[in-house]
Amino acid sequence: MNDYKKQVEFLDWEYGMFFHFGIRPFYPGHVDWDNEDMPPEKFNPTQLDCEQWIRTAKAAGATYAILTTKHHDGFALWPSKYSNYSVAQTPWKDGKGDVVREFVDACRKYGLKVGLYYSPAQWGKYSIPFSNAKEYDEYFINQIGELLTNYGKIDYLWFDGNGSAGHEYDKERIVKEIDKMQPDILTFCDPEWSPGVRWVGNEDGYASLNNPLVVSSTDHSELATEEQILSKATFLPSECDCKIRATWFWDHNESSLKSVEELFGMYEMSVGHGSNFLINIGPDDRGLLPDADVKRILELAELIKENYGTPVPYTEPTKNGDSYTMDHAEYDRAVWWGNPKKEHLSNCVVIKEDLSSGQSVEEFSIYGYLPHYVNKKILLFRGKTIGHKVICKFSAMRASKYELVIDKHNGDYKIADIKAFYVK
């Protein structure tokens, strides 16, 4: 179902937007597993506009979007034949609406990759009772089948393992069925099902600076008390799922909206640490993204563009053994010493590793050469993995030259890109 090429391409997506939507916005104050019933009669997003969601995602810089088609409460955002708790049982569009269809169509219209989230678990009055595990698996496969056969090509299937600890799924059968329906799909799930994308281990939006792509263990659930040990070391890119407010679903909590500075830090420590950034905005009970959330995510887009849109002009890197150097394109010793200019400052180097043959760099150092004593260099940053991208920040300086030294690597490696920036 997944292969190495798709996983490397996934890292090129970099930035996705999550949309938690369903029955919950119509019952503010509810939380997961509270066992409070949420009758479908209240679901009626009279202004539902998935195009507004996706236009916002596109303007924010996202390349993919994910919709919660069914969360733990069991409510399906499409008219599922295998459930009596879906949009078909609501007053919205007289029970003839299909949020999944509108979402998928919007993604295709604006050129975003299509991701569908599905929670196998469910609770409450409207959950479907099953007498045995096989029957539960059948229901699971039937619903996934509707999602994967009725909406064209789906790029990304996102399984939530939360709440499934008490059920042993027939993973081989499930993977085989999914593979038949969508052979090119990428999955976020338990890697022992199908190696695809792994959870980074938190829902705060941060990846460690040391972020290997080949791992022997993973965190696989928010409720997990220990890492999951894999049967063998596996190539698994990570994704940082996080939320713009305190809750995944919309609620009356606009005061919990994160600042643009905090969101910018999350971006730098997810994408900038070789992971993907997946940020959630919950559409409200109108079926629209809240104005304040839209404003904030577009402020983040502007901040990213302002800081990482245009690099400080340095020459293309020159390789000499395990050392890469790049000179400032406008460097003139006399001018720099006597007439310092703010636009010559930089405080960040961004490095990309060519992953076509795997992740090889294990330790590296960045040196800055001084503006007047041009043969003198000082250590600015020391890191471990590079992977898809690593953002290396330090204090601002007028470096006449930067040098990247690969101190340790496992097999052949290739540096795909090095650029300097001034991050304000």
MARMI-420297 format. One record per residue (C-alpha): x, y, z; residue number from 0; residue in three letters. Coordinates in steps of 0.25 Angstrom, whole numbers. Each point is the difference from the previous one (the first is absolute). Layout:
# residues N
REC    px    py    pz seq type
REC     X     Y     Z NUM  Ala
...
END
This chain:
# residues 424
REC    px    py    pz seq type
REC     0     0     0   0  Met
REC    12     9     3   1  Asn
REC    13     1    -6   2  Asp
REC    13     8     3   3  Tyr
REC    -2    10   -12   4  Lys
REC   -14     4     5   5  Lys
REC     6     2    14   6  Gln
REC    11     9    -5   7  Val
REC   -11     8    -9   8  Glu
REC    -8     1    13   9  Phe
REC    11     8     6  10  Leu
REC     0    10   -12  11  Asp
REC   -15     3     4  12  Trp
REC     6     6    13  13  Glu
REC   -13     7     4  14  Tyr
REC   -14    -5     2  15  Gly
REC   -13     5     6  16  Met
REC    -9    -9     9  17  Phe
REC   -15     3     0  18  Phe
REC    -7    -6    12  19  His
REC   -15     1    -3  20  Phe
REC   -12    -9     3  21  Gly
REC   -11     0    11  22  Ile
REC     9     6    11  23  Arg
REC    -1    15    -4  24  Pro
REC   -15    -1     2  25  Phe
REC     2    -5    14  26  Tyr
REC    11    10     6  27  Pro
REC     6    -5    13  28  Gly
REC     0   -15    -4  29  His
REC    14    -7     1  30  Val
REC     4   -14    -5  31  Asp
REC    -5   -12     8  32  Trp
REC    -9     8     9  33  Asp
REC   -12    -9    -4  34  Asn
REC    -9    11    -2  35  Glu
REC   -10    -2   -12  36  Asp
REC     0     9   -11  37  Met
REC   -13    -2    -9  38  Pro
REC     2     2   -15  39  Pro
REC   -12    10     0  40  Glu
REC     9    12     4  41  Lys
REC    10    -2   -12  42  Phe
REC    -4    11   -10  43  Asn
REC    12     8    -5  44  Pro
REC    -9    10    -8  45  Thr
REC    12     7    -6  46  Gln
REC     9   -12    -2  47  Leu
REC    11     5   -10  48  Asp
REC    11   -10    -2  49  Cys
REC     6     9   -11  50  Glu
REC     2    11    11  51  Gln
REC     8   -10     8  52  Trp
REC     9    -5   -11  53  Ile
REC     2    15    -6  54  Arg
REC     5     3    14  55  Thr
REC     9   -12     1  56  Ala
REC     6     3   -14  57  Lys
REC     2    15     4  58  Ala
REC     7    -5    13  59  Ala
REC    10    -8    -8  60  Gly
REC    -6   -14     2  61  Ala
REC     2   -10   -11  62  Thr
REC   -10   -11     6  63  Tyr
REC   -12     0     8  64  Ala
REC    -7   -11     9  65  Ile
REC   -14    -1     5  66  Leu
REC    -5    -8    12  67  Thr
REC   -10    -8    -8  68  Thr
REC    -4    -8    13  69  Lys
REC     5     4    14  70  His
REC    -1    -9    13  71  His
REC   -14     4     2  72  Asp
REC    -4    -8   -13  73  Gly
REC    -7    11    -8  74  Phe
REC     3    -2   -15  75  Ala
REC     1    13    -8  76  Leu
REC    -4    -8   -12  77  Trp
REC   -14    -8    -2  78  Pro
REC     6   -14     4  79  Ser
REC    -8   -12    -3  80  Lys
REC     6    -7    12  81  Tyr
REC    -4    11    11  82  Ser
REC   -13     6     5  83  Asn
REC     8    12     6  84  Tyr
REC     5     8   -12  85  Ser
REC    -4    12    -8  86  Val
REC   -12    -8    -6  87  Ala
REC    -7     1    13  88  Gln
REC     1    15     2  89  Thr
REC    -8    12    -5  90  Pro
REC    12     5    -8  91  Trp
REC    -4     0   -15  92  Lys
REC   -12    -9     4  93  Asp
REC    10   -11     3  94  Gly
REC     5     0   -14  95  Lys
REC    13     7     3  96  Gly
REC    14    -5    -1  97  Asp
REC    12     8     7  98  Val
REC    10   -10    -5  99  Val
REC    -4     2   -15 100  Arg
REC     0    15     2 101  Glu
REC    14     0     7 102  Phe
REC     6    -9   -11 103  Val
REC    -5     8   -11 104  Asp
REC     5    13     7 105  Ala
REC    14    -6     1 106  Cys
REC     1    -4   -14 107  Arg
REC    -5    14    -5 108  Lys
REC    11     7     8 109  Tyr
REC    11   -11    -3 110  Gly
REC     2    -5    14 111  Leu
REC     3   -15     3 112  Lys
REC   -12    -7     6 113  Val
REC     1    -6    14 114  Gly
REC   -11    -7     7 115  Leu
REC     0    -3    15 116  Tyr
REC    -8   -12     6 117  Tyr
REC    -1    -4    14 118  Ser
REC    -3   -15     2 119  Pro
REC    -4     2    14 120  Ala
REC   -14     5     4 121  Gln
REC    -8     2    13 122  Trp
REC   -14     4     5 123  Gly
REC   -14    -3    -3 124  Lys
REC     1     0   -15 125  Tyr
REC    12    -9    -1 126  Ser
REC    -2   -13    -7 127  Ile
REC     0   -12     9 128  Pro
REC     8   -12    -5 129  Phe
REC     0   -14     6 130  Ser
REC    14    -4    -5 131  Asn
REC    13     6    -5 132  Ala
REC    -2    -5   -14 133  Lys
REC   -13     7    -1 134  Glu
REC     7    13     5 135  Tyr
REC    10    -2   -11 136  Asp
REC   -10    -2   -11 137  Glu
REC    -7    13     4 138  Tyr
REC    13     7     0 139  Phe
REC     4    -5   -14 140  Ile
REC   -14     3    -5 141  Asn
REC     1    15     4 142  Gln
REC    14     2    -5 143  Ile
REC    -5    -7   -13 144  Gly
REC   -10    11    -2 145  Glu
REC    10    11     3 146  Leu
REC    11    -6   -10 147  Leu
REC    -9    -4   -11 148  Thr
REC   -11    11    -1 149  Asn
REC     9    13    -1 150  Tyr
REC    11    -3   -10 151  Gly
REC    15     0     3 152  Lys
REC     3     2    15 153  Ile
REC    14     4     3 154  Asp
REC     1    -2    15 155  Tyr
REC    -8    -9    10 156  Leu
REC     2     5    14 157  Trp
REC    -4   -11    11 158  Phe
REC    -1     4    14 159  Asp
REC     4   -11    10 160  Gly
REC    -6     7    12 161  Asn
REC   -10    -9     7 162  Gly
REC     3   -12    -8 163  Ser
REC     9    -7    11 164  Ala
REC   -11   -10     3 165  Gly
REC    -2    -5   -14 166  His
REC    10    -9    -8 167  Glu
REC    -2     4   -14 168  Tyr
REC     2   -10   -12 169  Asp
REC    11     9    -5 170  Lys
REC     4    -9   -12 171  Glu
REC   -14    -1    -5 172  Arg
REC    -3    15     2 173  Ile
REC    13     4    -7 174  Val
REC    -2    -9   -12 175  Lys
REC   -14     6    -2 176  Glu
REC     5    14     1 177  Ile
REC    11    -3   -10 178  Asp
REC   -10    -6   -10 179  Lys
REC    -9    13     1 180  Met
REC    11    10     0 181  Gln
REC    14    -6    -4 182  Pro
REC     7    13     0 183  Asp
REC    -5     5    13 184  Ile
REC     9     5    12 185  Leu
REC    -4    -4    14 186  Thr
REC     2     6    14 187  Phe
REC    -3   -12     9 188  Cys
REC     7   -10     9 189  Asp
REC    13    -4    -8 190  Pro
REC    -2   -14     2 191  Glu
REC   -13     1    -9 192  Trp
REC     7     7   -11 193  Ser
REC    13     9     1 194  Pro
REC    -4    14    -5 195  Gly
REC     0    12    10 196  Val
REC     3    -1    15 197  Arg
REC    -6     9    11 198  Trp
REC    11     9     5 199  Val
REC    -4    -3    14 200  Gly
REC    -7    12     5 201  Asn
REC   -11     9    -5 202  Glu
REC     7    13     3 203  Asp
REC     6     2   -14 204  Gly
REC    15    -2     3 205  Tyr
REC    10   -10    -5 206  Ala
REC    13    -3     7 207  Ser
REC    12     7    -7 208  Leu
REC     6   -15    -1 209  Asn
REC   -11    -6    -9 210  Asn
REC     5   -13    -6 211  Pro
REC    -9    -5   -11 212  Leu
REC     3   -15     3 213  Val
REC    -5    -4    13 214  Val
REC    -1   -12     9 215  Ser
REC   -11     5     9 216  Ser
REC   -12    10    -1 217  Thr
REC   -10     6     9 218  Asp
REC   -13    -5    -6 219  His
REC   -11     6     8 220  Ser
REC    -3    12     9 221  Glu
REC    -3    -9    11 222  Leu
REC    12    -9    -2 223  Ala
REC     9    -1    13 224  Thr
REC    12    -5    -8 225  Glu
REC     6    -1   -14 226  Glu
REC    -4   -11    -9 227  Gln
REC    11    -9    -4 228  Ile
REC     0    -3   -15 229  Leu
REC     4   -14    -5 230  Ser
REC    11     7    -8 231  Lys
REC     6    14    -3 232  Ala
REC    -9     7   -10 233  Thr
REC     0    12    -8 234  Phe
REC   -11     9     6 235  Leu
REC    -1    15    -3 236  Pro
REC    -7     7    12 237  Ser
REC   -11    10     0 238  Glu
REC    -3    10    11 239  Cys
REC   -15     1     1 240  Asp
REC    -5    12     9 241  Cys
REC   -11    10     2 242  Lys
REC    -2    15    -1 243  Ile
REC    -9     0    12 244  Arg
REC     0    -8    13 245  Ala
REC   -10    -9    -6 246  Thr
REC    -1    -8   -13 247  Trp
REC   -14     3    -3 248  Phe
REC    -6    14     0 249  Trp
REC    -5     5    14 250  Asp
REC    -2    13     7 251  His
REC    14     2     3 252  Asn
REC     6    10   -10 253  Glu
REC     9     5    12 254  Ser
REC     8   -12    -2 255  Ser
REC     4     3   -14 256  Leu
REC    15    -1     0 257  Lys
REC     9    12    -4 258  Ser
REC     6     1   -13 259  Val
REC    14     0     7 260  Glu
REC    -3   -14     6 261  Glu
REC    -6    -5   -13 262  Leu
REC    13     5    -7 263  Phe
REC     8    -8    10 264  Gly
REC    -8   -12    -2 265  Met
REC     3     1   -15 266  Tyr
REC    15     2     2 267  Glu
REC     0   -12     9 268  Met
REC    -8   -10    -9 269  Ser
REC     4     3   -14 270  Val
REC    13     6     5 271  Gly
REC     3   -13     7 272  His
REC    -3    -9   -12 273  Gly
REC   -14    -3     3 274  Ser
REC   -14     4    -6 275  Asn
REC    -8    11     7 276  Phe
REC   -15    -3     1 277  Leu
REC    -8    10     6 278  Ile
REC   -15    -1     4 279  Asn
REC   -11    11    -1 280  Ile
REC   -14    -5     4 281  Gly
REC   -11     6    -9 282  Pro
REC   -11     6     9 283  Asp
REC   -15    -4     0 284  Asp
REC    -3     9   -12 285  Arg
REC    10   -10    -8 286  Gly
REC    10    12    -2 287  Leu
REC    14     2     6 288  Leu
REC    -1    11    11 289  Pro
REC     5    13    -5 290  Asp
REC    10     1    12 291  Ala
REC     6   -13    -4 292  Asp
REC     1     4   -15 293  Val
REC     7    13     4 294  Lys
REC    10    -7     9 295  Arg
REC     4   -11   -10 296  Ile
REC     1    10   -11 297  Leu
REC     9     9     9 298  Glu
REC     9   -13     2 299  Leu
REC     1    -1   -15 300  Ala
REC     5    14    -2 301  Glu
REC    10    -2    11 302  Leu
REC     5   -13    -6 303  Ile
REC     1     7   -14 304  Lys
REC     7    13     6 305  Glu
REC    11    -9     7 306  Asn
REC     2   -11    -9 307  Tyr
REC    -5     5   -14 308  Gly
REC    13     6    -4 309  Thr
REC    14    -5     4 310  Pro
REC    11     9     3 311  Val
REC     9     0   -13 312  Pro
REC    11   -10     2 313  Tyr
REC     7    -8   -12 314  Thr
REC    -3   -14    -3 315  Glu
REC     7   -10    10 316  Pro
REC    13    -5    -4 317  Thr
REC     3   -14     5 318  Lys
REC    14    -4     5 319  Asn
REC     0   -14     6 320  Gly
REC   -10     1    11 321  Asp
REC     0    15     1 322  Ser
REC   -10     9    -8 323  Tyr
REC     3    15    -1 324  Thr
REC    -8    12    -5 325  Met
REC     5    14    -1 326  Asp
REC    -8    13     1 327  His
REC    -4     4   -14 328  Ala
REC     3    15     3 329  Glu
REC    11    -2     9 330  Tyr
REC    11    11    -1 331  Asp
REC     9     1    12 332  Arg
REC     2    15     0 333  Ala
REC   -14     3    -2 334  Val
REC    -5   -10    11 335  Trp
REC    10     5    10 336  Trp
REC    -2    15    -3 337  Gly
REC   -15     0    -3 338  Asn
REC    -8   -11     6 339  Pro
REC   -14    -2    -6 340  Lys
REC   -12    -7     7 341  Lys
REC    -3    -8   -12 342  Glu
REC    13    -7     1 343  His
REC    -4    -6    13 344  Leu
REC    -4   -15     2 345  Ser
REC    -3    -8    12 346  Asn
REC    -5   -13    -6 347  Cys
REC     4   -11   -10 348  Val
REC    -9   -10    -6 349  Val
REC     5   -13    -5 350  Ile
REC    -7   -11    -8 351  Lys
REC     5   -14    -2 352  Glu
REC    -2    -8   -13 353  Asp
REC    -9   -12     5 354  Leu
REC     0    -8   -13 355  Ser
REC     9   -10     7 356  Ser
REC    -4     2    14 357  Gly
REC     4     9    12 358  Gln
REC    15    -1     2 359  Ser
REC     5    12     8 360  Val
REC     1    -3    15 361  Glu
REC     8    13     5 362  Glu
REC     4    13    -6 363  Phe
REC     5    14     3 364  Ser
REC    -2    14    -5 365  Ile
REC    11    10     0 366  Tyr
REC    -1    15    -3 367  Gly
REC    12     7    -6 368  Tyr
REC     2    14     6 369  Leu
REC    -2    13    -8 370  Pro
REC    14     6     1 371  His
REC     9   -12     5 372  Tyr
REC    -5    -8   -12 373  Val
REC     9   -12     3 374  Asn
REC    -6    -1    14 375  Lys
REC   -12    -9     2 376  Lys
REC    -9    -2    13 377  Ile
REC    -9   -12     3 378  Leu
REC   -14     5    -1 379  Leu
REC    -9   -13     1 380  Phe
REC     2   -15     2 381  Arg
REC   -11   -10    -4 382  Gly
REC    -2   -14    -3 383  Lys
REC   -10    -4   -10 384  Thr
REC    -4     8   -13 385  Ile
REC   -10    -8    -8 386  Gly
REC   -10     8    -8 387  His
REC     3    13     6 388  Lys
REC     7     6    13 389  Val
REC    -1    15     4 390  Ile
REC    13     4     8 391  Cys
REC    -2    13     7 392  Lys
REC    11     8     7 393  Phe
REC     3    15     4 394  Ser
REC     0    10   -12 395  Ala
REC    13     2    -6 396  Met
REC     6     5   -13 397  Arg
REC     7   -13    -5 398  Ala
REC    10     2   -11 399  Ser
REC    -2   -15    -2 400  Lys
REC    -7   -12     5 401  Tyr
REC     5   -14     2 402  Glu
REC    -8   -13     2 403  Leu
REC     9   -12     5 404  Val
REC    -6   -14     0 405  Ile
REC     6    -6    12 406  Asp
REC    -6   -13     0 407  Lys
REC    -8    -8   -11 408  His
REC    -5   -14    -2 409  Asn
REC     3    -4   -15 410  Gly
REC     0    10   -12 411  Asp
REC    -7    13     2 412  Tyr
REC    -4    12    -9 413  Lys
REC    -3    14     5 414  Ile
REC   -12     5    -9 415  Ala
REC     0    15     4 416  Asp
REC     6    10    10 417  Ile
REC    -5    14     2 418  Lys
REC     1    11    10 419  Ala
REC   -11     9     5 420  Phe
REC    -2    12     9 421  Tyr
REC   -12    -4    10 422  Val
REC    -5    12     7 423  Lys
END
